[in-house]
Amino acid sequence: MFIRASIQKKKTQAEYKTFKLVESFRTERGPRQRTVLNLGAGFDLPEAQWKDLANRIEEIITRQESMFPCAQEVERLARYRVSDKLLKGRDELEDYLSCQEKTLFNLQETIVLYDLTNTFLEGTGKLNKKAKFAQVQREMF
């Protein structure tokens, strides 16, 4: 994996750079590349640390342990950007975690509904403006 900077143009012809984490892979028709993560335009990590970041994100995605500690800024960016990738699979991840929770803790699925339309406050409510409003509403009906 590596980080690629690409120049984009706006409709106003203003140019800006975006950064992407790219993965190389082989196919029958030769080597190809695909974007793994879009790092955005506000990517301000020095170019000397790009390879470290790419390696750390790959370790996180493939669940490998790092042999050597990396810079704190690289670790922070790696964890932040990987969370973007997790967000895409949020539904599957939530289903999996819900299933695991039910099996581990022997839980049954329950739905609790609260009807707050007829909630009354106990006491006079002289110091509570909302309680006073509720009393006025009650007297109207």
C-alpha positions as CSV (number, residue, x, y, z in Angstrom):
1,M,0.0,0.0,0.0
2,F,1.1,3.6,-0.6
3,I,-0.3,7.1,-0.5
4,R,-1.0,8.9,-3.7
5,A,-1.5,12.6,-4.1
6,S,-3.8,13.6,-7.0
7,I,-4.5,17.1,-8.3
8,Q,-8.2,17.9,-8.7
9,K,-9.9,20.9,-10.4
10,K,-12.9,22.7,-9.2
11,K,-15.5,24.2,-11.6
12,T,-13.7,27.6,-10.9
13,Q,-10.5,26.0,-12.3
14,A,-8.9,26.2,-8.9
15,E,-6.6,23.3,-8.3
16,Y,-6.2,21.4,-5.0
17,K,-4.6,18.1,-3.9
18,T,-6.4,15.1,-2.5
19,F,-4.7,12.1,-1.0
20,K,-5.6,8.4,-1.2
21,L,-4.3,5.2,0.3
22,V,-3.9,2.9,-2.7
23,E,-3.4,-0.9,-2.8
24,S,-1.7,-2.7,-5.7
25,F,-2.8,-6.2,-6.7
26,R,-2.3,-8.5,-9.6
27,T,-5.0,-9.7,-12.1
28,E,-4.9,-11.8,-15.2
29,R,-4.5,-8.6,-17.2
30,G,-1.6,-7.3,-15.2
31,P,-1.1,-5.2,-12.1
32,R,-4.0,-2.9,-11.0
33,Q,-4.5,-0.4,-8.2
34,R,-7.6,0.4,-6.1
35,T,-8.3,3.1,-3.6
36,V,-8.6,1.7,-0.1
37,L,-9.2,5.0,1.8
38,N,-9.7,8.5,0.8
39,L,-7.5,10.6,3.1
40,G,-9.0,13.9,1.9
41,A,-7.6,17.3,1.0
42,G,-6.6,18.3,4.5
43,F,-3.9,15.7,4.8
44,D,-0.9,17.4,6.4
45,L,1.4,14.6,7.3
46,P,5.0,15.1,6.0
47,E,5.8,13.0,3.0
48,A,8.6,11.2,4.8
49,Q,5.9,9.6,7.1
50,W,3.5,8.5,4.3
51,K,5.0,5.0,4.0
52,D,4.8,4.6,7.8
53,L,1.1,5.6,7.8
54,A,0.3,3.3,4.9
55,N,2.0,0.4,6.6
56,R,0.3,1.0,9.9
57,I,-3.2,1.2,8.3
58,E,-2.4,-2.1,6.5
59,E,-1.5,-3.7,9.9
60,I,-4.7,-2.5,11.4
61,I,-6.9,-3.7,8.5
62,T,-5.2,-7.1,8.4
63,R,-5.1,-7.4,12.2
64,Q,-1.3,-7.7,12.4
65,E,0.7,-6.5,15.4
66,S,3.4,-3.9,14.7
67,M,6.9,-5.0,15.5
68,F,8.2,-1.4,15.9
69,P,6.3,1.5,17.5
70,C,5.4,4.3,15.1
71,A,5.2,8.0,15.7
72,Q,2.2,9.2,17.7
73,E,0.9,11.3,14.9
74,V,1.0,8.4,12.4
75,E,-0.8,6.1,14.9
76,R,-3.5,8.8,15.5
77,L,-4.1,9.3,11.8
78,A,-4.1,5.5,11.1
79,R,-6.8,4.9,13.7
80,Y,-8.9,7.9,12.6
81,R,-8.8,6.9,8.9
82,V,-9.5,3.2,9.6
83,S,-12.7,4.3,11.4
84,D,-13.8,5.7,8.0
85,K,-13.5,2.3,6.5
86,L,-15.4,0.7,9.4
87,L,-18.2,3.2,8.9
88,K,-18.9,1.7,5.5
89,G,-19.6,-1.7,6.9
90,R,-21.5,-0.4,10.0
91,D,-24.7,-2.4,9.4
92,E,-22.8,-5.7,9.1
93,L,-20.6,-4.8,12.1
94,E,-23.6,-3.9,14.3
95,D,-25.4,-7.1,13.3
96,Y,-22.3,-9.2,14.1
97,L,-21.8,-7.5,17.5
98,S,-25.4,-7.7,18.4
99,C,-25.4,-11.5,17.7
100,Q,-22.2,-11.9,19.7
101,E,-23.7,-10.0,22.7
102,K,-26.8,-12.1,22.6
103,T,-24.8,-15.4,22.6
104,L,-22.2,-14.3,25.2
105,F,-24.7,-12.9,27.7
106,N,-27.7,-15.1,26.9
107,L,-29.9,-12.1,26.1
108,Q,-33.4,-12.0,24.6
109,E,-34.5,-9.3,22.3
110,T,-37.0,-6.9,24.0
111,I,-38.5,-3.7,22.8
112,V,-39.6,-1.1,25.4
113,L,-42.0,1.6,24.4
114,Y,-42.6,4.7,26.5
115,D,-45.7,6.8,26.0
116,L,-44.7,10.3,27.2
117,T,-47.9,12.0,26.0
118,N,-49.7,11.6,29.3
119,T,-46.9,12.2,31.8
120,F,-47.9,14.1,34.9
121,L,-45.6,15.6,37.5
122,E,-46.2,15.0,41.2
123,G,-46.3,18.0,43.5
124,T,-47.2,21.7,43.0
125,G,-44.4,22.5,40.5
126,K,-44.3,26.2,41.5
127,L,-40.6,26.6,40.7
128,N,-40.7,24.5,37.5
129,K,-41.9,26.4,34.4
130,K,-42.6,23.3,32.5
131,A,-44.6,21.8,35.3
132,K,-46.7,25.0,35.4
133,F,-47.2,24.7,31.7
134,A,-48.4,21.2,32.1
135,Q,-50.9,22.3,34.8
136,V,-52.3,24.9,32.4
137,Q,-52.6,22.3,29.7
138,R,-54.4,20.0,32.0
139,E,-56.9,22.7,33.1
140,M,-57.7,23.5,29.4
141,F,-59.1,20.0,28.8
